[in-house]
């Protein structure tokens, strides 16, 4: 892990996910991406009679395997104990920080004027500080093209969809320090950030599909690598 703390991009921050699951008598583990993101939960939030927009559908299909792989990797994180929750935050920050920094460098605020409302780096850094840890960039992210920004945003915006389920798990933790460090999981609560992102995605007719898909896959790889190093 790098020796220095990664600079936090402007705005606030995070990268949660999903539905807790149980294995025998074990405490709830993090079903981080499989059910969380696969969708946001594999985009399972589709209403009957409605189809996904073209690029959204292709992004979902192109990243479904990565969703499952990351879910399997993170499923052992126990959010009800301090060490497990802290490791989850460190893994999340390890990828989120450099991904958000790459978005800022590429000019994401021009594409999403509400970027300060979407950025979660400060939130996760604050949570880790409360738990006695620094937020580090654990991976390197290449420069992003406009299409790459859209693919990266697809992953990051989808990642917050399962936060309310994780918060329920965290609420059951005996250690009060855990429930006091949830700015990342609560980030964007009550705002229609996913819906407004999808509207933007559907309107980007000139978006390079290959670039978007490649960047989305790289974003998942970034989280996998960060989890390995947490």
Secondary structure as GFF3:
##gff-version 3
##sequence-region A 1 230
A	DSSP	alpha_helix	54	74	.	.	.	ID=ss1
A	DSSP	alpha_helix	82	106	.	.	.	ID=ss2
A	DSSP	alpha_helix	108	111	.	.	.	ID=ss3
A	DSSP	alpha_helix	115	118	.	.	.	ID=ss4
A	DSSP	alpha_helix	121	130	.	.	.	ID=ss5
A	DSSP	alpha_helix	146	159	.	.	.	ID=ss6
A	DSSP	alpha_helix	163	171	.	.	.	ID=ss7
A	DSSP	alpha_helix	176	179	.	.	.	ID=ss8
A	DSSP	alpha_helix	183	186	.	.	.	ID=ss9
A	DSSP	alpha_helix	193	203	.	.	.	ID=ss10
A	DSSP	alpha_helix	209	229	.	.	.	ID=ss11
###
